[in-house]
Amino acid sequence: MKIKKAWLVAAIALVVLLAAVAMVMSSGQQVEVVLAEKGTFTQVIEETGYVQVIEEQQIQAAQTAKISQILLEAGDRVEIGQLVMVLTSPELEAELASVRSQLAQAEVQLEAAKLDLASGQAQLKQAQDNLARKKALLDAGALAEAEYEAAQLEVSQIENQLAQLESSVAGLSKQLQNQEQMLDALLRKNTELEVRSGVEGILLDVPVKEGQMVGPGTLLAQIAAGKGMEVKTELLSDEIRSVQVGQKAAITSPVLGEESLSGQVAKIYPQAYERVSALGVVQRRVPVLISLDETGNLRPGYEVRVSIETLRKENVVLLPREAVQVNSDGSYQVMKVVDNRMVIQPVQIGEKNQQFVEVLSGIEPGQLVVRDGSLDLKEGARLKPVQP
């Protein structure tokens, strides 16, 4: 009976001891911890950008005219040479009618002058033949000198008339040529009233309306060529040193929803320009063009967010930036968790971005670290780790 009682007391003591140990083990401060893991480290530069077409044709009015008919709308696809709109010009139509009338008259006059010239040439030949016969008779003594002289006078008069007719034909021919040149010029001008696309692409804008009068230089249509679209952004001159042509870029926008488009830096402008920010701060910014692998449902003029990847490191040890603290001497440390106790661990770090720090040494993958390195914890303090 005494032996059973002794065993019972020992069992109770063991339970109490285990409970005490459990209480001690669970009495540590609860802290959020993270697991050091290997991953991909990236640095990005983010900025607002705007979508624009790579190549654009702007069609302007070449003369004063009236918009008679608009055949296409913004957003329509156009082919090279496709008719976009038709203009009319009463003044040009009147000029064409006048020149055509003058041209017809000149043609009639020239034809009549040519007929007169041909008739005169026939008369001259007849008169010359007559003169030759009379010369033979004169030489034979069978013709009076006066008759021969009369024949000579007739030939001379016809030659004078022919000279005048040839001059008239030449003048009318020149006049006809000028009229034809004027007609050609007016006809070329008339073709300008048919507004056609010079490229294959998308009609971006038609900023005129039917019935509107336009003058020379008025913008009639904007057409995006089929080479696609790009994004233009402006980076601070201090950031541009880490940007290079060919670097990857991600494009996001509310219009894209959860989708992110990929691209790359296509061009960095050689000169910075002075810009005033929305807060009134004067900044030096450099324009950068981003080519797009695909455009999704973006349209020219849309605002987007550009993230340019300036650095990428694969298979490196990463910790959240807030887990790493800097000491007064410039060295770095983290709070490592070993057997549920906090241990100060010096570390060497490499690159940093807004979220993560690259750990070069001091921490190995799989080790636990207090997520918030700014917590007031004493080394050796018992912890109750919690992983989010």
ZIJO-V846390 format. One record per pair of residues at least 6 apart in sequence whose C-alpha atoms are under 6 Angstrom apart, sorted by the first residue. I is the first residue (numbers start at 1). J is the second residue. If there is no record, write none. Layout:
BEGIN
i/j
I/J
I/J
END
This chain:
BEGIN
i/j
28/382
28/383
28/384
29/383
29/384
30/383
30/384
30/385
31/385
31/386
32/371
32/385
32/386
32/387
33/369
33/370
33/371
33/385
33/386
33/387
34/368
34/369
34/371
35/366
35/367
35/368
36/319
36/365
36/366
36/367
37/317
37/318
37/365
38/315
38/316
38/317
38/318
39/315
39/316
40/313
40/314
40/315
41/312
41/313
42/311
42/312
43/309
43/310
43/311
43/353
44/307
44/308
44/309
44/310
45/307
45/308
46/306
46/307
47/305
47/306
48/304
48/305
48/306
49/232
49/233
49/303
49/304
49/305
50/231
50/232
50/301
50/302
50/303
50/304
51/230
51/231
51/300
51/301
51/302
52/229
52/230
52/231
52/300
53/224
53/229
54/229
55/225
56/223
56/224
56/225
57/222
57/223
58/221
58/222
59/220
59/221
60/217
60/218
60/219
60/220
61/216
61/217
61/218
62/216
63/215
63/216
64/214
64/215
64/216
65/88
65/89
65/213
65/214
66/87
66/88
66/212
66/213
67/87
67/210
67/211
67/212
68/86
68/87
68/88
68/210
68/211
69/85
69/86
69/210
70/85
71/84
71/85
72/84
74/203
74/204
74/205
75/202
75/203
75/204
76/202
76/203
77/201
77/202
78/200
78/201
78/202
79/200
80/197
80/198
80/199
80/200
81/196
81/197
81/198
82/196
82/197
83/195
83/196
84/195
84/196
85/195
86/193
86/194
87/193
103/179
106/176
110/172
113/169
117/165
120/162
124/158
127/155
131/151
134/148
137/143
199/225
200/225
200/226
201/224
201/225
201/226
202/223
202/224
203/223
204/222
204/223
205/221
205/222
206/221
230/290
230/291
230/292
231/289
231/290
232/288
232/289
233/287
233/288
234/285
234/286
234/287
234/288
235/285
235/286
236/284
236/285
237/284
237/285
237/286
243/310
245/265
245/266
246/264
246/265
247/264
247/265
248/263
248/264
248/309
249/262
249/263
249/264
249/307
249/308
249/309
250/261
250/262
250/306
250/307
251/260
251/261
251/305
251/306
252/260
252/304
252/305
253/304
262/293
263/291
263/292
263/293
264/290
264/291
265/290
266/289
266/290
266/291
267/288
267/289
268/288
269/287
272/284
272/285
272/286
273/284
273/285
274/283
274/284
275/282
275/283
276/282
276/283
317/358
317/359
318/357
318/358
318/359
319/356
319/357
320/355
320/356
321/355
321/356
321/357
322/372
323/371
323/372
323/373
324/333
324/334
324/373
325/332
325/333
325/373
326/332
332/346
332/347
333/345
333/346
333/347
334/345
335/342
335/343
335/344
335/369
335/370
336/342
336/343
336/368
336/369
337/368
337/369
340/382
340/383
341/380
341/381
341/382
341/383
342/379
342/380
342/381
343/379
343/380
347/361
347/362
348/360
348/361
349/358
349/359
349/360
350/358
351/358
END
